[in-house]
Amino acid sequence: MLSKLRYRTSSPKRNIEVNDAGVCQMCSKHSTDYVGYKCRYCCSVAVFFCFGTTHFCAVCHNDHARLTGMDKSKMARCPVGPGGKQLGGTECPLQVKHPSTGEEFSLGCGLCKNEQTF
């Protein structure tokens, strides 16, 4: 079930349709074509969508058997590098507040973000 919410993702002030898990489905201006996602297992931009439920960066995708079988309580906390490796420091490479590792998260509409930079 989809519902319209505002400011649920890191995207600019736009109506975004999200499902019950808070995963962005559609930008009100650009549809679904430019919606980006965080990798479920690290603080990188996802480039794969597998199993109909999971977004992965390339490194985590290649190590999916280990990562998908890992207990969430044992996963590294932000900041997390590719492959689920704990990074030093406290600043997230994505520079976005997001749920814990192991949860899906939309980065919002990439085209809307790009429009704001010009």
Beta strands, then each sheet from edge to edge (+ up, - down):
strand 1: 3-6
strand 2: 15-18
strand 3: 24-27
strand 4: 35-37
strand 5: 48-50
strand 6: 54-56
strand 7: 80-81
strand 8: 85-86
strand 9: 106-109
sheet 1: 1+ 2- 3+
sheet 2: 4+ 9-
sheet 3: 5+ 6-
sheet 4: 7+ 8-
end
